[in-house]
Protein backbone atom coordinates (compact mmCIF):
# COMPACT_ATOMS: atom_id res chain seq x y z
CA UNK A 1 0.00 0.00 0.00
CA UNK A 2 1.71 3.13 -1.25
CA UNK A 3 0.02 5.64 1.05
CA UNK A 4 -2.08 5.45 4.20
CA UNK A 5 -5.87 5.52 3.99
CA UNK A 6 -7.17 8.55 5.84
CA UNK A 7 -10.37 8.97 7.81
CA UNK A 8 -11.37 11.49 5.13
CA UNK A 9 -11.36 8.73 2.50
CA UNK A 10 -13.76 6.72 4.63
CA UNK A 11 -15.99 9.71 5.36
CA UNK A 12 -16.34 10.46 1.64
CA UNK A 13 -17.06 6.79 0.88
CA UNK A 14 -19.76 6.57 3.57
CA UNK A 15 -21.30 9.85 2.41
CA UNK A 16 -21.56 8.51 -1.15
CA UNK A 17 -23.59 5.53 0.07
CA UNK A 18 -25.73 7.59 2.46
CA UNK A 19 -26.55 10.12 -0.28
CA UNK A 20 -26.99 7.57 -3.06
CA UNK A 21 -24.53 9.10 -5.50
CA UNK A 22 -21.29 11.00 -6.02
CA UNK A 23 -22.88 14.33 -6.98
CA UNK A 24 -25.22 14.22 -4.00
CA UNK A 25 -22.30 13.43 -1.68
CA UNK A 26 -20.29 16.31 -3.14
CA UNK A 27 -23.15 18.72 -2.42
CA UNK A 28 -23.40 17.48 1.18
CA UNK A 29 -19.64 17.78 1.67
CA UNK A 30 -19.41 21.15 -0.12
CA UNK A 31 -16.75 19.88 -2.52
CA UNK A 32 -16.70 19.27 -6.26
CA UNK A 33 -17.96 15.97 -7.74
CA UNK A 34 -14.50 15.40 -9.18
CA UNK A 35 -12.98 15.60 -5.67
CA UNK A 36 -15.41 12.93 -4.47
CA UNK A 37 -14.66 10.76 -7.50
CA UNK A 38 -10.90 11.09 -6.96
CA UNK A 39 -11.23 10.21 -3.28
CA UNK A 40 -13.22 7.06 -4.12
CA UNK A 41 -10.76 6.07 -6.85
CA UNK A 42 -7.83 6.58 -4.47
CA UNK A 43 -9.51 4.46 -1.79
CA UNK A 44 -10.24 1.64 -4.24
CA UNK A 45 -6.67 1.85 -5.55
CA UNK A 46 -5.17 1.73 -2.06
CA UNK A 47 -7.33 -1.28 -1.13
CA UNK A 48 -6.84 -3.00 -4.47
CA UNK A 49 -10.54 -3.76 -4.89
CA UNK A 50 -13.70 -2.28 -6.35
CA UNK A 51 -16.07 -0.93 -3.72
CA UNK A 52 -18.87 0.55 -5.80
CA UNK A 53 -20.33 -0.45 -9.15
CA UNK A 54 -21.57 2.66 -10.91
CA UNK A 55 -24.07 3.18 -13.73
CA UNK A 56 -25.46 6.45 -15.05
CA UNK A 57 -28.47 6.08 -12.76
CA UNK A 58 -27.40 4.22 -9.65
CA UNK A 59 -24.61 2.91 -7.48
CA UNK A 60 -24.32 -0.60 -6.04
CA UNK A 61 -21.98 -1.82 -3.34
CA UNK A 62 -19.78 -4.82 -4.01
CA UNK A 63 -19.39 -7.40 -1.24
CA UNK A 64 -16.13 -5.72 -0.25
CA UNK A 65 -17.81 -2.33 -0.38
CA UNK A 66 -20.65 -3.49 1.86
CA UNK A 67 -18.17 -4.86 4.40
CA UNK A 68 -16.17 -1.63 4.42
CA UNK A 69 -19.32 0.51 4.63
CA UNK A 70 -20.54 -1.33 7.74
CA UNK A 71 -17.18 -1.11 9.49
CA UNK A 72 -16.40 2.46 8.39
CA UNK A 73 -19.79 3.66 9.58
CA UNK A 74 -19.07 2.37 13.08
CA UNK A 75 -15.49 3.65 13.01
CA UNK A 76 -16.55 7.20 12.09
CA UNK A 77 -19.26 7.19 14.75
CA UNK A 78 -16.80 5.98 17.41
CA UNK A 79 -14.40 8.71 16.34
CA UNK A 80 -17.15 11.33 16.72
CA UNK A 81 -18.11 9.90 20.10
CA UNK A 82 -14.49 10.13 21.24
CA UNK A 83 -14.39 13.81 20.34
CA UNK A 84 -17.66 14.44 22.12
CA UNK A 85 -16.44 12.92 25.37
CA UNK A 86 -13.43 15.21 25.67
CA UNK A 87 -13.55 17.84 28.39
CA UNK A 88 -14.37 20.67 26.00
CA UNK A 89 -17.65 18.93 25.18
CA UNK A 90 -18.50 17.76 28.70
CA UNK A 91 -21.05 20.45 29.45
CA UNK A 92 -22.29 20.79 25.90
CA UNK A 93 -23.64 17.49 24.52
CA UNK A 94 -23.65 17.52 20.74
CA UNK A 95 -23.70 15.30 17.69
CA UNK A 96 -26.07 12.54 16.61
CA UNK A 97 -27.84 10.43 19.24
CA UNK A 98 -29.29 7.21 17.83
CA UNK A 99 -32.27 5.73 19.67
CA UNK A 100 -34.37 2.65 18.97
CA UNK A 101 -37.79 2.38 20.58
CA UNK A 102 -41.02 0.41 20.32
CA UNK A 103 -43.51 1.82 17.81
CA UNK A 104 -46.43 2.63 20.14
CA UNK A 105 -44.35 4.30 22.86
CA UNK A 106 -42.25 6.17 20.32
CA UNK A 107 -45.31 7.51 18.53
CA UNK A 108 -47.25 8.36 21.69
CA UNK A 109 -44.55 9.71 24.02
CA UNK A 110 -41.03 9.90 22.63
CA UNK A 111 -41.66 12.78 20.23
CA UNK A 112 -42.78 15.08 23.04
CA UNK A 113 -39.89 14.00 25.29
CA UNK A 114 -37.39 14.62 22.49
CA UNK A 115 -38.82 18.09 21.91
CA UNK A 116 -38.30 18.98 25.58
CA UNK A 117 -34.82 17.45 25.60
CA UNK A 118 -33.68 19.44 22.56
CA UNK A 119 -34.92 22.65 24.17
CA UNK A 120 -32.16 22.03 26.73
CA UNK A 121 -29.60 20.49 24.38
CA UNK A 122 -30.10 22.03 20.92
CA UNK A 123 -26.75 20.77 19.60
CA UNK A 124 -27.87 17.12 19.80
CA UNK A 125 -29.57 15.72 16.71
CA UNK A 126 -31.64 12.57 17.18
CA UNK A 127 -32.07 9.62 14.87
CA UNK A 128 -35.11 7.61 16.02
CA UNK A 129 -35.82 4.06 14.89
CA UNK A 130 -39.30 2.78 15.80
CA UNK A 131 -39.21 -0.98 15.83
CA UNK A 132 -41.05 -3.59 17.88
CA UNK A 133 -38.35 -6.18 17.23
CA UNK A 134 -35.58 -6.36 19.80
CA UNK A 135 -32.49 -4.62 18.44
CA UNK A 136 -29.17 -6.17 19.43
CA UNK A 137 -26.96 -3.24 20.38
CA UNK A 138 -23.92 -5.40 19.65
CA UNK A 139 -24.95 -5.63 16.01
CA UNK A 140 -26.15 -2.07 15.47
CA UNK A 141 -24.94 1.47 15.92
CA UNK A 142 -27.67 2.66 18.28
CA UNK A 143 -26.67 4.44 21.46
CA UNK A 144 -29.81 3.73 23.49
CA UNK A 145 -32.60 1.18 23.24
CA UNK A 146 -35.83 2.15 25.01
CA UNK A 147 -37.67 -1.06 25.76
CA UNK A 148 -40.83 -2.03 27.63
CA UNK A 149 -40.28 -5.38 29.27
CA UNK A 150 -41.07 -7.61 32.23
CA UNK A 151 -37.48 -8.91 32.28
CA UNK A 152 -34.97 -6.83 30.29
CA UNK A 153 -31.81 -8.50 28.98
CA UNK A 154 -28.98 -8.57 31.50
CA UNK A 155 -26.09 -8.19 29.04
CA UNK A 156 -26.43 -4.38 28.89
CA UNK A 157 -26.31 -1.56 31.38
CA UNK A 158 -29.81 -0.28 32.07
CA UNK A 159 -31.87 2.34 33.88
CA UNK A 160 -35.45 1.72 34.90
CA UNK A 161 -37.29 4.84 33.80
CA UNK A 162 -40.93 4.24 34.74
CA UNK A 163 -43.49 1.56 35.53
CA UNK A 164 -45.75 0.65 32.63
CA UNK A 165 -49.35 0.13 33.69
CA UNK A 166 -52.29 -1.28 31.73
CA UNK A 167 -56.02 -0.72 31.99
CA UNK A 168 -59.23 -1.95 30.42
CA UNK A 169 -61.04 0.93 28.76
CA UNK A 170 -63.94 1.84 26.49
CA UNK A 171 -65.79 4.94 25.35
CA UNK A 172 -68.82 6.30 27.20
CA UNK A 173 -70.92 5.77 24.06
CA UNK A 174 -69.98 2.10 23.89
CA UNK A 175 -70.65 1.58 27.61
CA UNK A 176 -74.03 3.31 27.40
CA UNK A 177 -75.10 0.70 24.86
CA UNK A 178 -73.39 -2.40 26.27
CA UNK A 179 -73.42 -1.66 30.01
CA UNK A 180 -70.67 -1.09 32.57
CA UNK A 181 -68.86 -4.31 33.57
CA UNK A 182 -67.96 -4.72 37.24
CA UNK A 183 -65.85 -7.87 36.98
CA UNK A 184 -63.42 -9.20 34.41
CA UNK A 185 -65.74 -12.16 33.84
CA UNK A 186 -68.44 -9.66 32.78
CA UNK A 187 -66.35 -8.98 29.66
CA UNK A 188 -67.72 -12.22 28.21
CA UNK A 189 -70.78 -10.21 27.15
CA UNK A 190 -68.71 -7.43 25.56
CA UNK A 191 -66.81 -6.94 22.31
CA UNK A 192 -63.17 -7.38 23.27
CA UNK A 193 -60.42 -5.84 21.15
CA UNK A 194 -57.44 -8.13 21.56
CA UNK A 195 -53.67 -8.00 21.11
CA UNK A 196 -52.79 -11.73 20.96
CA UNK A 197 -50.17 -12.62 23.54
CA UNK A 198 -50.55 -9.32 25.43
CA UNK A 199 -54.25 -9.08 26.26
CA UNK A 200 -54.74 -11.29 29.35
CA UNK A 201 -56.89 -14.38 29.02
CA UNK A 202 -59.80 -14.46 31.43
CA UNK A 203 -60.42 -17.57 33.50
CA UNK A 204 -63.24 -18.74 35.75
CA UNK A 205 -63.21 -21.34 38.50
CA UNK A 206 -65.88 -24.07 38.68
CA UNK A 207 -67.32 -25.76 41.76
CA UNK A 208 -64.43 -28.25 41.73
CA UNK A 209 -61.84 -25.43 41.91
CA UNK A 210 -60.80 -26.10 38.32
CA UNK A 211 -59.98 -23.13 36.12
CA UNK A 212 -61.43 -22.70 32.64
CA UNK A 213 -60.76 -20.11 29.96
CA UNK A 214 -63.77 -18.00 29.13
CA UNK A 215 -64.81 -17.84 25.49
CA UNK A 216 -64.69 -14.14 24.58
CA UNK A 217 -66.18 -12.23 21.67
CA UNK A 218 -63.18 -10.83 19.81
CA UNK A 219 -64.38 -8.94 16.72
CA UNK A 220 -60.95 -7.34 16.30
CA UNK A 221 -57.51 -8.82 16.95
CA UNK A 222 -54.39 -6.87 16.02
CA UNK A 223 -50.68 -6.99 16.76
CA UNK A 224 -50.62 -3.23 17.27
CA UNK A 225 -51.70 -1.24 20.32
CA UNK A 226 -52.20 1.75 18.02
CA UNK A 227 -54.77 -0.16 15.95
CA UNK A 228 -56.63 -1.19 19.11
CA UNK A 229 -56.54 2.39 20.43
CA UNK A 230 -58.09 3.66 17.20
CA UNK A 231 -60.73 0.92 17.35
CA UNK A 232 -61.71 1.57 20.96
CA UNK A 233 -61.97 5.32 20.31
CA UNK A 234 -64.40 4.50 17.49
CA UNK A 235 -66.75 2.75 19.96
CA UNK A 236 -65.91 -0.74 18.73
CA UNK A 237 -65.38 -2.44 22.10
CA UNK A 238 -63.27 -2.83 25.24
CA UNK A 239 -59.47 -2.86 24.98
CA UNK A 240 -56.63 -3.60 27.41
CA UNK A 241 -54.02 -0.94 26.67
CA UNK A 242 -50.95 0.66 28.25
CA UNK A 243 -51.68 3.85 30.12
CA UNK A 244 -49.00 5.75 28.19
CA UNK A 245 -51.36 5.38 25.20
CA UNK A 246 -54.69 6.05 26.89
CA UNK A 247 -53.82 8.47 29.73
CA UNK A 248 -54.42 11.63 27.69
CA UNK A 249 -57.70 10.25 26.31
CA UNK A 250 -58.89 9.44 29.85
CA UNK A 251 -58.05 12.95 31.06
CA UNK A 252 -60.07 14.37 28.14
CA UNK A 253 -63.01 12.04 28.94
CA UNK A 254 -62.63 10.37 25.56
CA UNK A 255 -62.07 7.00 27.24
CA UNK A 256 -63.35 5.52 30.49
CA UNK A 257 -61.04 3.23 32.51
CA UNK A 258 -62.90 0.18 33.83
CA UNK A 259 -62.82 -0.72 37.51
CA UNK A 260 -62.98 -4.53 37.38
CA UNK A 261 -62.93 -6.61 40.57
CA UNK A 262 -61.80 -3.47 42.40
CA UNK A 263 -58.72 -3.04 40.16
CA UNK A 264 -58.25 -0.14 37.75
CA UNK A 265 -54.64 -0.63 36.55
CA UNK A 266 -52.25 -3.55 36.25
CA UNK A 267 -48.50 -2.94 36.62
CA UNK A 268 -46.78 -5.73 34.71
CA UNK A 269 -43.98 -4.05 32.74
CA UNK A 270 -41.46 -1.24 33.03
CA UNK A 271 -39.75 1.13 30.63
CA UNK A 272 -35.97 0.68 30.50
CA UNK A 273 -33.10 2.50 28.80
CA UNK A 274 -30.53 -0.06 27.65
CA UNK A 275 -27.00 0.98 26.68
CA UNK A 276 -23.37 -0.08 26.92
CA UNK A 277 -21.54 1.10 30.08
CA UNK A 278 -18.82 2.64 27.92
CA UNK A 279 -21.42 4.82 26.17
CA UNK A 280 -22.57 6.45 29.41
CA UNK A 281 -19.43 8.56 29.53
CA UNK A 282 -20.66 10.26 26.36
CA UNK A 283 -22.45 13.47 27.39
CA UNK A 284 -25.29 13.09 24.86
CA UNK A 285 -26.09 9.56 26.08
CA UNK A 286 -25.83 10.45 29.74
CA UNK A 287 -27.79 13.69 29.38
CA UNK A 288 -30.66 12.00 27.54
CA UNK A 289 -31.00 9.15 30.04
CA UNK A 290 -30.77 11.56 32.99
CA UNK A 291 -33.39 13.75 31.32
CA UNK A 292 -35.80 10.81 30.95
CA UNK A 293 -35.34 9.87 34.61
CA UNK A 294 -36.09 13.45 35.63
CA UNK A 295 -39.16 13.72 33.39
CA UNK A 296 -40.74 10.37 34.28
CA UNK A 297 -40.08 10.12 38.03
CA UNK A 298 -41.71 9.64 40.45
CA UNK A 299 -44.77 9.06 38.25
CA UNK A 300 -45.07 9.78 34.52
CA UNK A 301 -47.54 12.47 33.52
CA UNK A 302 -49.68 10.00 31.57
CA UNK A 303 -50.59 8.28 34.87
CA UNK A 304 -51.68 11.44 36.69
CA UNK A 305 -55.35 10.40 36.39
CA UNK A 306 -54.86 7.23 38.46
CA UNK A 307 -56.49 7.60 41.88
N, C-alpha and C positions, 0 to 999 in steps of 0.2 A: 504494500500500500504506500503510494508515493507521498501522500500528505494526510494529516489527520482529518477525520470527519468532525465537524464542529456541531455544536448544539443548533446553530443557525440553519445548517443543512436539514436537520431533523424537523425544526420548526416549520420551514418552508414546505417540506414533504407532507407533514401532517396537515398544514393549512390547505394544500392542494386537494387532499382527500375530503377534508371537512367542507370545503367550498364547492367541490365537484368539478373543478377545472383550473387550468393555469391562469387564465385571465382573471377569473373571480378571485383566486388567491392573491394575485398581484394587486388587485384593487383593495383587498383587505389589509395587505401588508404595506400599501402605499409605495410600491416599487413597480418597475416596468415588467411586462410579461416576459421580456427576454431575460431579465435577471432571474425570474422564477425558473424559466426553462434551463438556464445555465446552471443554477443551483441543483436542479433535479438531475441533469446530465452528469454533473460532477459527482453527486452522491452515487449514482448508478455506476459510474466509472470506478470510483474508489472501492465500491463493494464488489464490482465485477459481476453484476447481475442486473437484470431488468426488473424494475419495481412496479412500473405502471405501463399498461398497454393503452395507447392513445389512438382514437379515431377523430374525425372532424367534429363528432357530436358528443362523444363521451370518453370517460376514462375508466379503466378496469384494473384493479390490483392483481398482480401475479401472486402466487403463493408466498414467495419471498417478500413481496410488498405488503401483503396482509400481515405477515409475521412482524415485519419491522414497524408497521403502523401501530399494531397493538402495543408493542414494547415501547416505542418512541412516545406514544401518547402518555403512558404511565411515567416515563422518565421525565418528560417535560413538566407534568403535573407535580411530581415529587420535587423537581427543581424549584418550581414556583412556591410550593409549600415551604421549602427550606428558606427561601428569601423572606416569606411572610412570618416566619417564626423568629427572625432576628430581632434584636432589641429595638430597632428603630420602628418595627411594625407592631410592637407588643400592645400598645394602647390604641392602635388603629387597625382593626381587622380589615383585610381587603382581599380582593381576588375572587375566584369562583368557588362557591360552596355547592357540592353536589349531594343531593338528598334523594333517597328513594322512600316511598311511602305508599300505604294502601290507598286504593282509589277513593273509597267513600270518605275516609278521614281527610285525605288530601283535598278533595273537592269541597267538603263541608267546612273544614277548620284551618287547614294549613295556609291557604291563601291569605286569610286575615292575619294570622300570626306572622307570616313573612312580611306583610305590609308594615306591621308594627316594628318588627325587627329592623327592617331597612330604614325606618325613620331614625333609629339610633345608630345604625351602621351602614350609611349610604354607599360606602366603597366596596361592600360585599355584593356580588352578583350571584343569584341562585339558579342552579339548574335542578329542576324538580322532575323526578320520574315517578309517575303513579302506576303502581303495579301490585296486583294482589299475590303474585308469586313471590316466594322468598328469594331475595337476592343475596347470593354469597359474596360478602365483601372481599373475600380472598380473590375472587375471580372478576371483580369489577373495579371501577375507579370512583365509587361513591365514598363520600366522607362519613355520612350518617345514614343509617337505616331507621326509620320510625316504624315500629311494628306493634300491633295489638296482639297480645298473646296471653295464654294461661301459663305457659312455661317457656320463656325465651331461651334461645340457644346460649350455652355457657362458654362458648369459645370466643366471645367478644367481651370487651368492656361494655357496661350498660348503665343507664340511669333510668329509674322508674319515674315517669313524668306525671302520671295521673291514673286513678282507677277508671276503668271503663264499665259503665253500668248499662243495663238493658231494661226495657219496659215494654209491656203490652200496651198498645194504643189504638185508637180509632177516632174518627171524626164524630162530632155531636150529631150530624145528620144521620150517619150510619147507625149510631146507638139509639136514636129516636125511633128508628124503624125496627131494629133488631132486638132492642132491650139492652140493659146494662148488666153484664155478667158479674157475679160476686165471687165465683170460684173458678179456678182454672178448668175444672171439669165442665163448667157451663159453656166453655168455648166449643163444645161438641155441636151446639146448635147455631154456631156462627160461621161466617165465611172467613177462613184463616189463610192469610197470605204468608207463604212459607219460604224460608231459605233453607234448602236441604242441608243437613249436617250442622246447622247453627240454631235454627228454631227448635226449642226443646220439645221432645215428645211428651205427651200427657198420658199418665197412667192412672188407673183406678185399682182399688183393692177389693176383692170379693170377700164373701163371708168366711172363706177358708184362709184368709190372709195372703192370697196369691195375687200378684200384680198382673194387670192386663193393659195393653196399649189401647187407648181410645181411638176409634175410627173418626177422623176429622174430615170436615169438608174443606178441601184445599183448591179453590178455583184458580189460584195463581201460585205457581212455584217459580222462583228465580234465584240465580246465583249472584244476585246483586242487591245490596241493601238499598241502593238508590232507586232501583226499579220498584221495590216494595214500598219505599217511602212515597213515590209518586202514586202508586196504586192506592195506598191507604188515604192519602190526601184527596183522592178522587172518589171517596166513599165506597171503596170496593171490599172492605173487610177489616179484620183485626190483624195487626202485624206486631211482631216482637223485634224491636229495633234498638240499636245503641243510642243512648241519650245524647251523644254528640251530634247525632243526626236530627233528633226530634225535639231537643230542648228548646230551640227558638220557636218552633211551631206550637209547643205547649204554652210558652209564655205569651204567644199571640192568640191563644184560644183557638188555634186551627186544628189542634189535636188534643184528645183527652187521654191522659194516662189511666190505665185500669188498675184499680185496687183489687187484687185477686187473692183470696185466702189471707187477707190482712197484709199483703206484700205489694209494694208499688214499684220497686226496682230490684234488680238482681245484679250483684257485683261478681262477675266471673272472670274478667280479663283486666289487663292493665296496658297502658301505653308506655312503651320503652324506646329510648334512644340507644341504638347499638353503634359501636364504633371501635376502632383499634386504639389501645392505650397510647400508642405513639402519636396518634392524630390529635389527642387532647391538648398537646402542647401548642398546637396551631391556634392562634387567636380566633380565627373565624369559626372553627369547630367548637372551641370552648365557649365562645361568646354566644353562639346559637343555642347550645344545650343549656347553658346557664339562664338564658333568656326564657326558654321554654319552661324550665323549673319555676322561675319567678312568675310567669304568666299563669301557670296551671295549678300552682299550690296556693292554699291548702285544698281548695276545691275549684275545679274548672268552671268558668262562667256558664257553660251550657247545663250545669247541674244546679243552678241557683234556685230553680223552681221546686226542688225536692224538699218535702217537709222535714 
